[in-house]
Amino acid sequence: MADIDPRLARLAELHNISTEFWDWKGQHHQPGAATLIACLRAVGVDVDRPDWIDHAFIEADEKPWRTALPDCVVVEAGQERLIDVHVRAGRPAHVWAQFEDGSTTVLDQVDNTVPDRMIGDEWVGRATFRVPTDAAPGYHTLFLESDDECWQTPFIVTPTWVGIPDAGHGRIWGFMTQLYSVYGETSWGVGDFVDLADLAVWAKTKLGADFILTNPTHVAEVIPPMQPSPYFPSTRRYVNPIYIRPEAIEEYATASQEVRDQVGRCRRQACAEAHASAEIRRDPVWQAKREALTAIFRAGRRPTRQMEFEEYMRAEGAMLHRFALWCVLTEAHGQSWKDWPVEFADPDSVAVRDFALNHSGEITFQMWLQWVADSQAKRAQRKATGVGMAIGVMADLAVGVNTAGEETWAMPSVFASGVTVGAPPDSYNQAGQDWRQPPWRPDRLREMAYAPLRAMFHTILNDAGAVRVDHILGLFRLWWIPEGMTAGEGAYIRYDHEATVGILALEAYRARTAVIGEDLGTVEPWVRDYLARRGILGTSVLWFEYGSDGRFLAPEEWRDVCLGSVTTHDLPPTLGYLAHDHVVLRHRLGLIGGSLDEEIGRDKAEQSVVMDMLVERGLMEAGETDPRVVMLALYRFLARTPAHLRCVALTDAVGDRRTQNQPGTVDEYPNWRVPLCDGTGRRVTLEQVFTMPSVRDVADIMNGKV
């Protein structure tokens, strides 16, 4: 690293900032000095003082000596682990663990030869202890006692293995879909949790599917304009109430005729607005639905229903109240808390507390919306498993949040400032991607014993039978892009994957839920091995399945611990992919270089490798030109893989060809606003999907009938 001070490189590594990486083509790269300095500033290093590098080395060296116990201790069950504690030099140190069930055990001390050190104006000694290897998975506590002082720290034991879902007969399959795009004749023009339940019941009882993978259903904005991307939420801890079906709320059935008439008018208005455009229109649908929900809320609840609601609020605690408070503040002062009056920017300020007291009714309404949304999400899962689905609903967890949303307002210190998350240049986007989302600081997560991560995992895992973690590589490392720099000028920041993945495993273990990690893109080989060892499935997309030698993999060569699919939401449905729609779109948007003919020629060459494999394996005839025949052959290929889970895109099943999302764009293409359509481009309702022969054709392949 000739142009970078070696001390700067060492300091970056001390703060988990990688000073090198290999790109998607296997080429070696090194971030520049300006990138490293910006990332160091983002993790709290004071880079503006003259002697900052020397000072930063001293701070990093002395930091563990300034605390009696580590911020937290996270270990895998059965794993050998030593921890260091610090007390006044020459004083005794006694350490013990208290487990969740109240039992305790004393930790054994082991010898160390580390000399005492002068820290500030006091001599400090280090003692080393061995953590118990027989502790059960759970959230425990370590205590340190020295003379008349006592300290404690979280002791988190994570399970070795999460588990692979199984229907009792090996591999299983299901549909993946964008929930907002699939709606029935009685819904509100945007898919909701009742539509999800109906989709699951039909998919299992008529086709034998065992799961429905949906887009993230996290909270977006409270007021228009609502962010269309489900991967750009305001918070991942709560549910977007646009997915509520008002008529499915118990209080609707007993409401007055006046309230029911009002709900009916709101639904007609929402449907009219939804069908007035070729795109999904969330804003007018939500405005109409919110009016209906307000009327139902004001109609009141039976005493025991009110008790259930109160118990939900009690169980969710301060976190739910703070979220609801943010919602009401947003309605009063606008979408971005960064533009609010300064006294409301701090959630613990006197002004915010006074506001909460003066708006308790509105806050209660927002908490009620979450109760209803959570209830309907759980009901969809119960219906899915009630008809025999092995998994049911497979939820999706977004990788990040809106920089001005609820999570950054509620806990600003845990997010790094001056940087955003994205991806280096790759085959999706050769210019790289800036997702404009703030990353969590690894040091702050550790200081908080990963509580924000735990809460997020707990919420989503308890509403579904499995969860897909978008860009699970973010639990290992994230691509940070300093403000003012391009996506290609970022650097990877490492996270403690033993802790992040471990806590995900623990929450999944407790919820008896399977986990699928979206591990596409630039992946270090050991990462996939690690996830598989922990019982977390990976993701394999047919078009991207190549071996380390650059050879396209035959179906039997696929890994088994994965969710396999032909396509993904970042590509067009298969019919569009075969027609090179993605190449045309990327070229039109300036996301790839070269002439259009050259790029299509390159795509044809890549597809021909797959076509040759289909012919070689007898999955289609040589020279086949019918796109639908080719698509069915691709699903026969998928059905022959050993993948534990196999996924059918609902768009493929109905013959749609438009992509849901073009990475690297926002409004240049109607990302996340495309309704489900048939091969002619006409919208199809859920009821129409139920009777389409093309859907049965794909299901028969997945069931091994053809």
C-alpha positions in Angstrom: 0.0 0.0 0.0 2.6 2.5 -1.2 0.5 5.6 -1.1 -0.8 5.1 2.4 1.0 5.5 5.7 1.5 2.0 7.1 0.3 3.3 10.5 -2.9 4.5 9.0 -3.4 1.0 7.5 -2.8 -0.7 10.9 -5.1 1.7 12.6 -7.9 1.0 10.1 -7.5 -2.7 10.7 -7.7 -2.2 14.4 -11.1 -0.6 13.9 -12.3 -3.4 11.6 -11.8 -1.4 8.4 -10.4 -3.7 5.6 -7.5 -2.3 3.7 -7.9 -4.7 0.8 -10.5 -6.7 -1.0 -11.1 -8.8 -4.1 -13.9 -7.8 -6.5 -16.4 -9.9 -8.4 -13.8 -10.5 -11.2 -11.2 -11.7 -8.7 -9.1 -8.5 -8.9 -7.3 -7.1 -5.9 -8.2 -3.6 -4.7 -7.1 -1.3 -1.9 -9.1 1.6 -0.5 -7.4 5.1 -0.7 -6.2 7.0 2.3 -9.2 9.4 2.1 -11.6 6.5 2.3 -9.9 5.0 5.3 -9.8 8.3 7.2 -13.5 9.0 6.5 -14.4 5.5 7.8 -12.3 6.0 10.9 -14.1 9.3 11.5 -17.4 7.5 11.1 -16.5 5.0 14.0 -15.6 7.9 16.3 -11.9 8.3 15.8 -10.9 12.0 16.2 -9.0 12.5 12.9 -8.9 16.3 13.2 -6.3 16.7 15.9 -2.6 17.1 14.8 -1.4 14.0 16.5 -4.5 12.0 15.8 -2.9 8.7 14.6 -0.6 8.5 17.7 -3.6 9.4 20.0 -5.9 6.9 18.3 -3.3 4.1 18.8 -3.1 4.9 22.5 -6.9 5.0 22.8 -7.3 1.6 21.1 -4.6 0.0 23.2 -5.9 1.3 26.5 -9.7 0.9 25.9 -10.0 -2.7 27.2 -8.1 -1.8 30.3 -10.5 1.0 31.2 -13.5 -1.4 31.7 -13.8 -4.1 34.3 -15.7 -6.5 32.0 -16.1 -6.7 28.2 -19.2 -4.9 26.9 -20.7 -8.3 26.3 -19.5 -11.9 25.8 -21.0 -13.9 22.9 -20.0 -17.6 22.5 -21.2 -20.5 20.6 -22.5 -23.4 22.8 -19.7 -25.7 23.8 -17.0 -23.3 22.6 -13.9 -22.8 24.6 -13.5 -19.1 25.5 -11.3 -17.0 27.8 -12.2 -13.5 28.9 -10.1 -10.8 30.5 -11.3 -8.7 33.4 -9.6 -5.7 34.9 -9.5 -4.5 38.5 -7.2 -2.4 40.6 -3.7 -4.0 40.6 -3.2 -6.5 43.3 -6.9 -6.8 44.2 -8.9 -10.0 44.0 -11.3 -10.9 41.2 -14.2 -13.3 41.4 -16.3 -14.1 38.3 -19.5 -16.1 38.1 -22.3 -16.7 35.6 -26.0 -16.4 36.3 -28.2 -18.2 33.8 -31.7 -17.4 32.7 -33.2 -20.1 35.0 -31.5 -18.4 38.0 -28.8 -21.0 38.6 -25.2 -19.9 38.9 -21.7 -21.2 38.4 -18.2 -19.9 39.3 -15.8 -19.4 36.5 -12.3 -20.9 36.7 -9.4 -18.5 36.7 -6.4 -19.3 34.4 -2.9 -18.0 34.7 -1.7 -15.1 32.6 1.6 -13.3 32.5 0.3 -9.9 31.5 1.9 -7.2 33.7 -0.1 -4.5 35.5 -0.4 -1.2 33.6 -0.8 2.4 34.6 -4.0 3.6 33.1 -4.6 7.3 33.9 -3.4 7.7 37.4 -4.1 4.1 38.6 -2.4 0.8 38.3 -4.7 -1.8 36.7 -4.3 -5.6 36.7 -5.7 -8.1 34.3 -7.2 -11.5 35.3 -8.3 -14.2 32.9 -11.2 -16.6 33.3 -12.6 -19.5 31.3 -16.3 -19.3 30.4 -18.5 -22.4 31.1 -18.7 -24.6 28.0 -21.9 -26.4 29.2 -24.1 -23.3 29.2 -27.4 -23.7 27.3 -28.2 -21.3 24.5 -29.7 -18.1 26.0 -29.2 -14.6 27.4 -27.2 -15.0 30.6 -25.2 -12.6 32.8 -21.5 -12.6 34.0 -20.7 -10.9 37.3 -17.3 -9.7 38.5 -16.7 -8.9 42.2 -13.6 -7.2 43.6 -13.5 -6.0 47.2 -16.7 -4.0 47.6 -17.3 -3.4 43.9 -19.4 -5.5 41.5 -19.9 -5.3 37.8 -22.0 -7.3 35.3 -22.1 -7.8 31.6 -24.4 -9.9 29.2 -23.3 -13.4 28.5 -24.9 -14.7 25.3 -24.7 -18.4 24.4 -25.7 -19.1 20.8 -26.7 -22.5 19.4 -24.4 -24.3 17.0 -27.2 -25.3 14.6 -30.4 -23.5 13.6 -31.9 -26.3 11.5 -33.1 -27.1 8.0 -36.9 -27.1 7.4 -38.4 -30.4 6.1 -41.9 -31.5 5.3 -41.1 -35.1 6.2 -40.1 -36.1 2.7 -36.9 -34.2 1.9 -36.9 -31.1 -0.3 -39.8 -28.7 -0.4 -40.8 -25.8 -2.7 -42.9 -22.7 -2.6 -43.7 -19.4 -4.3 -41.9 -16.1 -4.0 -43.9 -12.9 -4.7 -44.1 -9.2 -3.9 -47.1 -9.1 -1.6 -48.1 -5.5 -2.5 -48.5 -6.6 -6.2 -50.9 -9.5 -5.5 -54.4 -8.7 -4.4 -57.8 -10.3 -4.5 -61.2 -9.0 -5.7 -62.2 -8.0 -2.1 -58.9 -6.3 -1.1 -57.9 -2.6 -1.5 -55.8 -2.5 -4.6 -52.6 -3.4 -2.8 -51.9 -6.9 -1.5 -52.4 -7.4 2.3 -52.2 -10.1 4.9 -55.5 -11.6 4.1 -54.4 -11.9 0.5 -51.2 -13.6 1.8 -53.2 -16.1 3.8 -55.5 -16.9 0.8 -52.4 -17.3 -1.4 -50.9 -19.7 1.0 -54.1 -21.8 1.4 -54.5 -22.1 -2.3 -50.8 -22.9 -2.9 -50.8 -25.7 -0.4 -54.2 -27.3 -0.9 -54.2 -27.1 -4.7 -50.5 -27.2 -5.7 -48.6 -28.7 -2.7 -46.4 -25.7 -2.0 -44.9 -25.4 1.5 -44.0 -21.7 1.7 -44.7 -18.2 0.4 -41.7 -15.9 0.4 -42.8 -12.3 0.5 -41.0 -8.9 0.3 -40.2 -7.2 3.5 -43.3 -5.8 5.2 -41.5 -3.3 7.4 -42.8 0.2 8.2 -42.3 2.8 5.5 -43.2 6.4 5.9 -46.2 7.5 7.9 -47.3 10.2 5.6 -47.1 10.5 1.8 -45.0 10.1 -0.3 -44.5 6.6 0.9 -41.2 4.9 -0.1 -42.0 2.2 -2.7 -39.0 0.1 -1.9 -39.7 -2.5 0.8 -35.9 -2.6 1.3 -35.7 1.1 2.4 -37.9 1.1 5.5 -38.1 3.6 8.4 -37.7 0.7 10.8 -37.5 -3.0 10.6 -39.0 -3.6 14.1 -42.6 -3.0 13.1 -45.0 -3.7 10.3 -46.3 -1.4 7.6 -50.0 -1.0 8.3 -50.8 -0.7 4.6 -50.9 -4.6 4.8 -53.9 -4.5 7.2 -57.3 -5.7 5.9 -59.8 -3.4 7.7 -62.7 -5.8 7.3 -60.8 -8.6 8.9 -60.5 -6.7 12.2 -62.9 -8.2 14.8 -64.4 -4.8 15.7 -65.5 -4.2 12.1 -68.0 -7.0 12.4 -69.8 -5.4 15.3 -69.3 -1.8 14.3 -72.3 0.4 13.6 -73.7 0.5 10.1 -72.4 4.1 9.8 -68.8 2.9 10.4 -69.2 -0.1 8.0 -70.6 2.3 5.3 -67.6 4.6 5.9 -65.2 1.6 5.5 -67.0 0.6 2.3 -66.7 4.1 0.8 -63.0 4.2 1.7 -62.4 0.8 0.0 -64.1 1.9 -3.2 -62.0 5.1 -3.2 -58.8 3.1 -2.7 -59.7 0.6 -5.5 -60.5 3.5 -7.9 -57.2 5.2 -7.1 -55.3 1.9 -7.4 -56.8 1.1 -10.8 -56.3 4.6 -12.2 -52.6 3.9 -12.9 -50.6 1.1 -14.5 -48.4 1.2 -11.4 -49.0 0.3 -7.7 -50.2 3.5 -5.9 -49.5 3.2 -2.2 -50.2 6.8 -1.2 -53.9 7.1 -2.1 -54.6 3.5 -1.0 -53.0 4.2 2.4 -54.9 7.5 2.9 -58.2 5.8 2.2 -57.3 2.8 4.4 -56.1 5.0 7.2 -59.4 6.8 7.3 -61.2 3.4 7.6 -58.9 2.2 10.3 -59.4 5.3 12.3 -63.2 4.8 12.2 -62.8 1.2 13.4 -60.4 2.2 16.1 -62.8 4.8 17.4 -65.7 2.3 17.4 -64.0 0.7 20.5 -63.3 -2.8 21.7 -65.0 -5.4 23.8 -63.5 -5.6 27.3 -61.4 -8.7 26.7 -60.2 -7.3 23.3 -59.1 -4.2 25.1 -57.2 -6.4 27.6 -55.5 -8.2 24.7 -54.4 -4.8 23.3 -53.2 -3.6 26.6 -51.2 -6.8 27.1 -49.6 -6.3 23.7 -48.6 -2.8 24.6 -47.2 -4.0 28.0 -45.2 -6.7 26.3 -43.7 -4.4 23.6 -42.9 -1.8 26.2 -41.1 1.5 25.7 -39.9 0.5 22.2 -43.4 0.4 20.8 -44.4 3.6 22.6 -41.3 5.4 21.1 -42.1 4.1 17.7 -45.8 5.3 17.9 -44.5 8.7 19.2 -42.3 9.0 16.2 -45.3 8.3 13.9 -47.3 11.1 15.5 -44.4 13.5 15.4 -44.0 12.7 11.8 -47.6 13.5 11.1 -47.0 16.8 12.9 -43.6 17.9 11.5 -42.9 15.9 8.3 -41.2 12.8 7.2 -37.6 13.5 8.1 -36.8 14.0 11.8 -33.7 15.9 10.7 -35.9 18.7 9.5 -38.1 18.8 12.6 -37.7 21.7 15.1 -34.5 21.0 17.0 -36.2 20.3 20.3 -37.9 17.2 18.8 -34.7 15.7 17.3 -33.8 14.1 20.7 -36.3 11.4 21.7 -35.5 12.0 25.3 -35.9 15.8 25.3 -38.5 17.6 27.5 -40.3 18.8 24.4 -40.8 15.3 23.2 -42.1 14.1 26.6 -44.5 17.0 26.7 -45.6 16.3 23.1 -46.3 12.6 24.1 -48.4 13.7 27.0 -50.5 16.0 24.8 -51.0 13.4 22.0 -51.6 10.2 23.9 -54.7 9.4 21.9 -52.9 9.5 18.6 -50.0 7.5 20.0 -52.4 4.8 21.2 -53.9 4.7 17.7 -50.5 4.0 16.2 -49.8 1.3 18.8 -53.2 -0.2 17.9 -52.3 -0.3 14.2 -49.2 -2.4 15.1 -51.3 -4.7 17.2 -53.7 -5.3 14.4 -51.0 -5.6 11.8 -49.1 -8.1 14.0 -52.3 -10.1 14.6 -53.1 -10.3 10.9 -49.5 -11.3 10.0 -49.6 -14.1 12.6 -53.1 -15.2 11.4 -51.7 -15.6 7.9 -49.0 -17.8 9.2 -51.5 -19.9 11.3 -53.6 -20.4 8.2 -50.6 -21.4 6.1 -49.5 -24.0 8.6 -53.0 -25.0 9.4 -53.5 -26.4 5.9 -50.2 -28.3 6.2 -47.5 -26.0 4.9 -44.1 -27.1 6.3 -42.9 -23.5 6.6 -45.8 -21.2 5.8 -44.9 -17.5 5.4 -41.2 -16.9 4.7 -40.6 -13.2 5.8 -37.9 -11.0 4.3 -35.5 -8.9 6.5 -34.1 -5.7 4.8 -30.4 -5.0 5.2 -30.8 -1.3 6.2 -33.1 1.6 7.0 -34.0 5.1 5.8 -31.4 7.6 7.1 -34.2 9.9 8.4 -36.6 7.2 9.7 -37.6 5.9 13.1 -34.6 3.7 13.9 -32.1 6.5 13.3 -34.2 8.9 15.4 -34.8 6.4 18.3 -31.1 5.3 18.5 -28.9 7.7 16.6 -25.7 6.7 18.4 -25.7 3.2 17.0 -25.5 4.4 13.4 -22.4 5.7 11.7 -22.5 9.2 10.3 -20.9 10.6 7.2 -21.1 7.2 5.4 -23.7 5.1 3.6 -24.0 1.4 2.8 -23.9 0.0 -0.7 -22.0 -2.4 -2.9 -18.8 -2.3 -4.9 -19.0 -2.7 -8.7 -20.3 -6.1 -9.7 -22.3 -7.8 -12.4 -25.6 -6.2 -11.3 -24.2 -2.7 -11.6 -20.7 -2.1 -12.9 -20.7 1.4 -11.4 -21.3 0.0 -7.9 -24.4 0.8 -5.7 -25.0 3.4 -3.0 -28.1 2.3 -1.1 -28.2 5.6 0.8 -28.7 3.8 4.1 -26.7 4.4 7.3 -24.7 1.5 8.7 -24.7 0.3 12.3 -21.3 0.9 14.0 -19.8 -2.4 15.1 -18.4 -0.9 18.3 -21.7 0.6 19.3 -23.6 -2.7 18.7 -21.1 -4.4 20.9 -21.4 -1.8 23.6 -25.2 -2.3 23.5 -24.8 -6.1 23.7 -26.4 -6.2 20.3 -29.8 -5.3 21.7 -31.0 -3.5 18.6 -30.1 -6.6 16.5 -31.8 -8.9 18.9 -35.0 -6.9 19.0 -35.1 -6.8 15.2 -34.5 -10.5 14.8 -37.0 -11.3 17.5 -39.8 -9.3 15.9 -39.6 -10.7 12.4 -38.9 -14.3 13.5 -42.0 -14.5 15.6 -44.4 -13.7 12.8 -43.2 -16.2 10.3 -42.1 -19.8 9.7 -38.8 -18.8 8.2 -37.0 -15.6 7.4 -34.8 -14.6 4.4 -32.1 -12.2 5.5 -31.4 -9.8 2.6 -27.6 -9.4 2.1 -26.7 -11.6 5.0 -23.1 -10.8 4.2 -23.9 -7.5 6.1 -23.6 -9.6 9.3 -20.0 -10.2 8.3 -19.0 -7.0 6.5 -20.6 -4.0 4.9 -19.4 -1.7 2.1 -19.2 1.8 3.5 -19.2 4.7 1.1 -18.0 8.1 2.5 -20.1 11.1 1.7 -18.9 12.8 -1.5 -17.3 9.7 -2.9 -18.5 7.2 -5.5 -19.8 3.7 -4.8 -16.5 2.4 -6.1 -14.5 4.4 -3.6 -15.7 2.6 -0.4 -14.3 0.1 1.9 -15.4 -3.0 3.7 -16.0 -2.7 7.5 -16.0 -6.0 9.4 -18.6 -7.0 12.0 -18.2 -9.7 14.7 -20.0 -12.4 12.8 -19.7 -14.8 15.7 -22.0 -12.4 17.6 -24.2 -11.1 14.8 -24.9 -14.5 13.2 -24.9 -16.1 16.6 -27.7 -13.9 17.9 -29.7 -14.5 14.7 -29.2 -18.2 15.3 -30.3 -17.9 18.9 -33.5 -16.0 18.0 -34.3 -18.5 15.3 -33.6 -21.4 17.6 -36.0 -19.9 20.2 -38.7 -19.2 17.6 -38.2 -22.6 15.9 -37.8 -20.8 12.7 -35.5 -21.5 9.7 -33.2 -18.9 8.3 -32.1 -18.3 4.7 -29.3 -15.9 4.0 -29.2 -14.0 0.7 -25.4 -14.6 0.0 -25.2 -13.5 -3.6 -22.6 -11.1 -4.9 -18.9 -10.8 -3.8 -18.7 -13.5 -1.2 -15.6 -14.8 0.6 -15.7 -18.6 0.2 -15.4 -19.4 3.9 -18.6 -17.3 4.6 -20.9 -19.8 2.9 -19.2 -22.7 4.7 -19.7 -20.9 8.1 -23.4 -20.3 7.4 -23.9 -23.9 6.4 -22.2 -25.1 9.5 -24.6 -23.0 11.6 -27.6 -24.5 9.8 -28.4 -21.3 7.9 -29.3 -21.8 4.2 -27.7 -19.9 1.4 -29.3 -18.6 -1.8 -28.6 -20.0 -5.2 -29.9 -18.4 -8.4 -29.7 -20.6 -11.5 -28.1 -17.9 -13.8 -25.3 -17.3 -11.3 -24.3 -20.8 -10.3 -20.8 -21.2 -11.5 -17.9 -23.1 -9.8 -14.6 -21.7 -8.8 -13.2 -22.8 -12.1 -15.7 -20.7 -14.0 -17.8 -23.6 -15.2 -21.6 -23.5 -15.1 -22.7 -26.0 -12.5 -24.8 -29.1 -13.4 -27.9 -29.5 -11.2 -26.4 -32.3 -9.1 -23.4 -30.0 -8.3 -25.5 -27.4 -6.5 -25.1 -27.2 -2.7 -28.0 -28.6 -0.8 -28.1 -26.2 2.1 -29.8 -23.4 0.1 -32.9 -21.8 -1.3 -32.7 -22.4 -5.0 -34.5 -20.4 -7.7 -34.4 -19.6 -11.4 -34.6 -15.9 -11.0 -34.6 -13.1 -8.3 -36.5 -9.9 -7.7 -33.4 -7.9 -9.0 -33.8 -9.6 -12.4 -36.7 -9.7 -14.8 -39.0 -12.7 -14.6 -37.6 -15.5 -16.7 -39.5 -14.7 -19.9 -38.0 -11.1 -19.7 -34.6 -12.4 -18.9 -34.6 -14.8 -21.9 -35.6 -11.8 -24.0 -32.6 -9.7 -22.6 -34.9 -7.1 -21.1 -32.5 -6.5 -18.3 -29.7 -5.7 -20.7 -31.8 -3.3 -22.7 -33.0 -1.6 -19.5 -29.5 -1.3 -18.0 -28.1 0.0 -21.2 -30.8 2.6 -21.5 -30.2 3.8 -18.0 -26.4 3.9 -18.5 -25.6 1.2 -16.0 -23.4 -0.8 -18.3 -20.8 0.1 -20.9 -20.4 -0.9 -24.5 -22.9 -0.9 -27.3 -26.3 -2.5 -26.8 -25.5 -5.1 -29.5 -22.3 -6.0 -27.7 -24.0 -6.4 -24.4 -26.8 -8.5 -25.8 -24.2 -10.6 -27.6 -22.5 -11.2 -24.3 -25.8 -12.1 -22.6 -26.7 -14.5 -25.4 -23.3 -16.2 -24.9 -23.9 -16.6 -21.2 -27.4 -17.9 -21.7 -26.2 -20.3 -24.4 -24.1 -22.1 -21.7 -27.3 -22.7 -19.8 -29.2 -23.7 -22.9 -26.6 -26.3 -23.8 -26.9 -27.8 -20.3 -30.7 -28.1 -20.7 -30.3 -29.9 -23.9 -27.5 -32.1 -22.6 -29.7 -33.2 -19.7 -32.7 -33.9 -21.9 -34.7 -31.1 -20.4 -35.6 -29.6 -23.8 -34.9 -30.2 -27.4 -32.0 -28.6 -29.2 -32.9 -25.5 -31.1 -36.0 -24.8 -29.0 -37.1 -21.1 -29.5 -40.4 -21.0 -27.5 -39.5 -18.9 -24.4 -42.2 -20.6 -22.4 -40.8 -24.1 -23.2 -37.4 -22.9 -22.2 -38.7 -21.4 -19.0 -40.3 -24.8 -18.0 -37.0 -26.5 -18.8 -35.2 -24.2 -16.4 -37.7 -25.2 -13.7 -37.1 -28.9 -14.5 -33.4 -28.1 -14.0 -34.1 -26.5 -10.6 -36.2 -29.5 -9.6 -33.2 -31.8 -10.2 -31.0 -29.9 -7.8 -30.4 -31.1 -4.3 -31.5 -27.7 -2.9 -33.5 -28.2 0.3 -35.8 -25.3 -0.6 -36.8 -24.5 -4.2 -38.6 -21.3 -5.1 -40.9 -20.5 -8.0 -41.4 -16.9 -8.9 -45.1 -16.2 -9.1 -44.4 -13.8 -12.0 -42.9 -16.8 -13.9 -45.9 -18.9 -13.2 -48.4 -16.3 -14.6 -46.2 -15.4 -17.6 -45.2 -11.8 -16.5 -41.9 -10.5 -17.8 -41.4 -7.1 -16.1 -38.8 -6.8 -13.4 -39.8 -5.5 -9.9 -36.5 -3.7 -9.3 -33.5 -2.5 -11.3 -30.6 -2.2 -8.9 -28.8 1.2 -8.9 -31.9 3.2 -9.7 -34.7 4.9 -7.8 -37.2 6.6 -10.1 -35.5 6.0 -13.5 -37.6 2.8 -13.5 -40.8 2.1 -11.5 -39.1 0.0 -9.0 -41.3 -1.9 -6.6 -44.4 -0.4 -8.2 -45.2 -3.1 -10.8 -48.4 -5.1 -10.3 -48.7 -8.7 -11.1 -49.7 -9.2 -14.7 -50.2 -12.0 -17.2 -48.2 -12.4 -20.4 -50.3 -9.8 -22.2 -49.5 -7.1 -19.6 -53.0 -7.2 -18.0 -53.3 -7.1 -14.2 -54.4 -10.4 -12.7 -56.2 -10.8 -9.4 -55.5 -13.5 -6.9 -58.7 -15.3 -8.0 -57.5 -15.3 -11.6 -54.2 -16.7 -10.6 -55.9 -19.6 -8.9 -57.3 -20.8 -12.3 -54.4 -20.2 -14.6 -53.2 -23.4 -16.3 -49.6 -22.0 -16.6 -49.4 -22.0 -12.8 -50.3 -25.6 -12.6 -47.7 -26.5 -15.2 -44.9 -25.1 -13.1 -46.3 -26.7 -9.9 -46.4 -30.1 -11.6 -42.7 -29.8 -12.4 -41.8 -28.9 -8.9 -43.9 -31.8 -7.6 -42.1 -34.2 -10.0 -45.1 -35.0 -12.0 -43.6 -34.1 -15.4 
